[in-house]
Amino acid sequence: MAIIPTRWTDTNTKKYIEATKVSPRDMVLSYAVRDNYGRCLDKNGHWQLEPSPSNRTEEFLSNCRFDTLAQATEALDRVQEIEKQ
């Protein structure tokens, strides 16, 4: 049995990183940075309202999904530093 963690929460801000796609064949994950307001962080550091799954375009997914947990963590850290100012 393989157990894969799928969500990491910043306990101060309640923003979180979530594994959004698991390919059963090769166990590849992609990651979304989300807040509790229905928004998703894009790769340019801007919050976007996240459409329902059936309304998410390839462009949205390309802009708002990170390939690694490290990339998602760095993006969340950057935006939180900006928001502190």
C-alpha positions in Angstrom: 0.0 0.0 0.0 1.3 3.4 -0.9 0.2 6.4 1.1 0.6 9.8 -0.5 0.0 13.0 1.4 -2.2 15.4 -0.6 -2.5 18.6 1.4 -0.1 20.9 3.3 -1.5 23.9 5.2 0.2 27.0 6.5 -1.0 27.1 10.0 -0.7 30.9 10.3 -2.6 31.9 7.1 -4.6 28.8 6.4 -3.5 28.9 2.8 -2.6 25.5 1.5 -0.9 23.4 -1.2 -2.9 20.5 -2.5 -1.9 17.7 -4.8 -4.5 18.0 -7.5 -3.7 15.1 -9.9 -2.4 11.7 -9.4 -1.7 9.7 -12.5 -2.2 6.1 -11.3 0.2 4.8 -14.0 3.3 6.8 -13.0 2.2 8.5 -9.7 2.9 12.0 -11.1 1.4 14.8 -9.1 0.6 18.4 -9.8 0.1 21.0 -7.1 -2.3 23.9 -6.5 -1.8 26.7 -4.0 -5.2 27.7 -2.6 -6.9 29.9 -0.1 -10.2 29.6 1.7 -11.9 32.1 -0.6 -12.1 29.8 -3.7 -8.9 31.3 -5.2 -5.9 29.6 -6.7 -2.4 31.1 -7.0 -1.0 31.4 -10.6 2.6 31.1 -11.6 2.9 34.9 -11.8 1.9 35.3 -8.1 -1.7 36.5 -8.6 -4.8 35.0 -7.1 -7.4 33.7 -9.6 -10.9 32.6 -8.8 -10.8 28.8 -9.4 -13.6 27.6 -11.8 -15.4 24.4 -11.1 -13.5 21.3 -12.4 -15.6 21.0 -15.6 -14.9 24.7 -16.4 -11.1 24.7 -15.9 -9.4 25.3 -19.2 -6.0 23.9 -20.2 -4.7 27.5 -20.0 -6.0 27.9 -16.5 -4.4 24.5 -15.4 -1.2 25.4 -17.1 -1.0 28.8 -15.3 -2.3 27.6 -11.9 -0.7 24.2 -11.4 2.9 23.6 -10.2 5.0 20.6 -11.3 6.7 20.1 -7.9 5.9 20.6 -4.3 9.0 22.8 -4.1 7.7 25.1 -6.8 4.3 25.4 -5.1 6.0 26.1 -1.7 8.2 28.8 -3.2 5.3 30.5 -4.9 3.3 30.5 -1.6 6.2 31.8 0.3 6.7 34.7 -2.2 3.1 35.8 -2.2 2.9 35.6 1.6 6.0 37.9 1.9 4.3 40.4 -0.5 1.0 40.2 1.4 2.8 41.1 4.7 4.0 44.4 3.3 
